[in-house]
Amino acid sequence: MTKISRTFDFAYYQLEKYPQDVCFADKRNGKWIKTSTKEYLDKAIEMSRGLIKLGIKPGDKVALISNNRSEWNISDVALLQIGAVSVPIYPTITEKEYTYIFNNAEIKLCIVSDEELYQKVTSIKSDVPTLGEIFTYNEVKGARNWQEILEMGSDIPNKEVEDARDAVKEDDLATLIYTSGTTGLPKGVMLSHKNLVSNVKDSLDRVPVDKEAKALSFLPVCHVFERMILYLYQYIGVSTYFAESLETISEDIKEVKPNLFTAVPRLIEKVYAKIIAKGEDLKGIKRALFFWSVNLGLKWDIDKGAWYNFKLKIARKIIFSKWNEALGGNIELIVSGSAALESSLMRVFYAAGMPIYEGYGLTETSPVVSVISKFNDGIRIGTVGRVLKSVDVKIAETGEILVKGPNVMQGYYKAPEKTAEVIDADGWFHTGDKGAFVDKHYLKITGRIKQIFKTSGGKYVSPELMENKFKLSPFIETIMVIGENKKHTAALVIPAWEALTDYADHKKIAYSNHDDLVKNKLIIDKFNREIAKYNEDFAQWEKVKKIRILSKEWSIETGELTPTLKLKRNVVMERYADLINGIYAE
């Protein structure tokens, strides 16, 4: 039996223990193309031989820039089992960021998914002295296809790959993952095989599915959260289906009928907002039953008693069952990560019979530190569950969460001074997040140290926690709470345009564009009512007193959001400085 100590061992373990007819499946031109466990590893070995032929040596850095697909995973194994280092990079970042990362990592070879990315990387090639060949997964005119790599190593014996694989140690660097950079340039997080393997093994006892399960994957595989999950799926034997695109997720879910998938809070918020919007369109008894069920769900907890459970059984039969059907009908869990999830959403999805396992972690911790699970009394709404068994967590006097364990990164690449800022002499990683333990065992996140600000009255405000609450409104797509050193808090709001235009049409509000809408007094009044509704959950000094509704959306491309959809607060503050100054000048 394969001993699992390196990331690629998970695939070999699956082949030995429960080889799958469907290890991965990709949707191409409307059809699912399936790859078995054996085909997956056969291709990985072929590719390893080709990489050796290309001169890739242990320690060399190879960039992978792609959507989620089986070829990415084949390439990952092919690289790591010959001792090379994979550098997954977000497809959505700018040429300037690519140039910085490629040069910082000294990229030797790059594989991209499509023509757009090929042109993007080709445009910076002359600025990256170390960069050799660029290959593509899709057929792109004038580009070398990745199939060439599989074919070119035909004269390299398998024994050479086996010897290279045997030489890889658990403490060897496996990957460089560049943080999304909410402030300053991205940093290359160095993760070893041991970092990732320990995290997968420690997460196993939190997952209630087995080798019969199917998963849908659509979060970026270049993010360590989804990547670790894909290793975990291979360890368990879960068949992984890659969504065709973000636009086809609903259709793909209905076809695959997955038992589980991973999501970020914003996606869950959007799903919930669409459900509520459909409920608003109902009439009479149907509408009453819908919102009776939702309100019942919002009160859910692990043990509410027999009368509550009786009512919940009714709600599940008449309302919540339809929610589950919309997600394929087989959902056993949804794993949420990357950012905090509003606790009321947790409650209503649990009530609907689709439990959300919220986890906490960072790229630097490979990533999971703690996660909710139904096992071992692991559910406490409002927390991120119990800490993983090999991980130690303590709360510093400042309230900061400190982490130590085999999952903590080796450091930041070529940045020992930055590493020393976050990993102290005793090996504790300083997360930058504030937290506390509930009932001694359940970790609760109370804010991000660098984001928490103080009003001029000396009161502390945690903007992210407030923003998560406001985004429960079906009319709010994005919001940023401000007010550092000011007499009160305020907010910049991006509307959820579909919901807002439906509302405007229903109210017969005339408009020709988004600018018209955000300036309309009736719309401004509507948003003020929405803010007032959610303000009720906050202390007096936290309540948002003024808002400005913006007509221009924030995005990754325009620079206000990171690739993981986190706010770049410093960018927003700079771009809207005059508007913000105007709020407080009134």
Secondary structure by P-SEA (a helix, b strand, c coil): cccccccaaaaaaaaacccccccbbbbcccbbbbbcaaaaaaaaaaaaaaaaaacccccbbbbbbccccaaaaaaaaaaaaabbbbbbbbccccaaaaaaaaaaacccbbbbccaaaaaaaaaaccccccccbbbbcccccccccccccccccccccaaaaaaaaaacccccccbbbbcccccccbbbbbbcaaaaaaaaaaacccccccccbbbbbccccccaaaaaaaaaaaaabbbbbbbccccaaaaaaaaaccccccccaaaaaaaaaaaaaaaaacccaaaaaaaaaaaaaaaccccccaaaaaaaaaaaaccaaaaaaaacccccbbbbccccccaaaaaaaaaaccccbbbbbccccccccbbbbcccccccccccccccccbbbbbccccbbbbbcccccccccccaaaaaacccccccccccbbbbbccccbbbbcccccccccccccccccaaaaaaaaaccccccbbbbbbccccccccccccaaaaaaaaaaaaccccccaaaaaacaaaaaaaaaaaaaacccccccccccbbbbbcccccccccccccccccaaaaaaaaaaaaaaaaaac
